């Protein structure tokens, strides 16, 4: 029994240590930090990968005071964008066992987005290959009521095979969501608008 208790304590200590390391990375982050953390997710075990997700969410939602590089950037979106570049399938793998965790990070990533984030959002959609994740992203996009953002995301998606497939898939599985988003697409943008009318 004593050995078991010691093992549990060691595991808890290790988790706490890892969390501190990831927090330090974020609090001292530069433009490459989220790419490094994304690479860590793809090479580590599931519990450490989950810990990275949790730390990114926590740090974005509760940034330490006076840390400009945390409070002024969308860590979760940057992280998800980099993860899509490094290994898009890993998000789907984690989603299968920890749906709530992926839901949390997607909602955190999209809680405060602007037109400057459209390429990152389009990248996440086109590389995810998961209809449920994409529907969640599209729902957040619809809720933003930002015509410029929606138009830019649709335009970026329409320019790639995977992106166009994601739009068509969403339109076929959730027509009302699709129509809700499509009304925000600038009709002068022929590529995105034609995808809407052709679907």
N, C-alpha and C positions, 0 to 999 in steps of 0.2 A: 504493500500500500504506500509506504513512504516513497518508494521509487516512482510509483505512478504519479503521486502528488508533485514530486520534483520535476517529472517530465512535463506535466501540465504547466507548471510555473515557467519552465524553460521555454515552452512554446509560446506562452503569453508574453514573456519577456522579449522573445524574438520578434513577435508581431508588433509589439510596442516600439522596438528598436527600428524595424523596417518602416513603420509609420513615421517615426521621427526623421529618418533619412529622406523619405519621399517629401515630407513637409519642408525640410531644409532645401531640397532640390528646387521645389516650387518657389519658396520664398527668396531664393537667390537665382531665380531663373533668368535665362537669356533666350534668344530666338531659337536655340537648338534644344532646349530642355524638354519640350513636349514630344519632340521627335525621339529623343533618348528614352523617355518614359514609354512611348509607344513600342519601341524596340524591346524594352524590358518585358512588356506584357507578352510579346510573342515568343520570348525565350524562357520564361519562368513557369513555375507551377501555378495551378488555378487559384490557390488561396492568395498568393502574392499578387497575381494579376488583379484579383478582386480588390485587394488592399490599395493598389494603385488607383483603380477607378474610384474607390471610396475617398481616398485622400484628395484627388483632383476635385471631386464634388464638394467635399468639406471645405477645402481651401478657397474655392470660388464663392461658396455661400457664406463663409465666415472668414474673410481675409484678415490677417493680423493688421492692426492699425499701423499706419505710416509705411506700409510696404507698397510703394507705387506700382511696381511691376506685377503685383498680384491683383490689386483692386482695379487697375485700369485695363485689364485684358480678359478676354473670354477664354479661360484656361480649358474648359471642357470642350469647346468647339475646336480649339487648336489641337487638343489631344485627339479628339475623334477624327479630325481631318488627317493628322499624321498617322493615326492607326489605319485609316483607309488606304494610305499610301504604302505603309509597311506590309500589312497583311489584313486585307479586308475580311477574310473568312473568320478571323479570330473573334470579331464582334458577334458574328452569328453563332459561333461555338459557345461563347459566354452567355449569349441570349437564351440558348436552349436550356441552360441550367440555372441562370440567374436573371430571369426576365426583368424583375423589379430594379435590379442594379443598372441594367442597360437603359431601362425606361428613365431612371433617375438622371443618368448622365446626359441622355438625349434632351430631356426637358430642361436640364440645367444649361446645356450648350445653347439651346434655342430660346432661352428666357429673355435675352436682351441682345437681339441681333439687328443688324442694319444692312444696307445695300452693299457695304464693303465686305460682308461675310458671304455673299452669294456664291462665290466659287467654292468655298469650303463646304457649304451646305450641299451644293450640287455634287461635289466629290463624294460626300458621305452617302448620298442617295444612290448615285450611279455605281458605287463600288460595294454597297452592302449586300445586294442579292437577296435581301430578306423583305418580303412584302409587309410584314408587321412593323418592322423598324421604319421602313419607308413611309408607311401610312402615318406613323407617329410624327415623323419629320414634316410630312405634308400638312398634317393637322395643325402643327405649330405654325407653319408658314401661313396657312389660312387665317389663323387667329391673329397674326401680326397686322393684317389689313394694310400691308405696305406694298403698294403697286410696283414700285421700282424694284424692291427686293424680289418679289414673286416673279416679275418679268425677267430679271437677270438670272434667277435660278432656272426658270423654264428654258430660257435661251441656251444656257450652258448645258442643260440636260439634253435638249433637242439636238445639240451638235455632236453628241456621242451615241453610239449604238446602245450601250448599257443604260444611258440616261433616258433615251427615247423609250426603251423597253420598260423602264421603271414608271414613266408617265402612263404608258398604255396599260400596264398591269394595274396601276392604281385606278385608272378610269374604269377598267372592267370589273374590279372588285368593290369599288366604292364610288359609284357615279355621283352621288350628292356631294361628297368631299371634292371630287374632281371639278364639278361645276362651280363649287364655292371658290376654289382656287383660281380656276380659269377666268372667272369674272374680273380677277385682279391682274390678269395678264394684259399688258398694253396691246390693243388690237393692231397697232401699227407695226408690231413686231411679227413679221410674217411667219418666221420659223415656228415660234411657240404657238402662235394663233392657228396656224395650219394644222399642227398636231392636234389641237383641240377639236377643230372642225372635222378632221379626218377620223377621229376616234369613235 
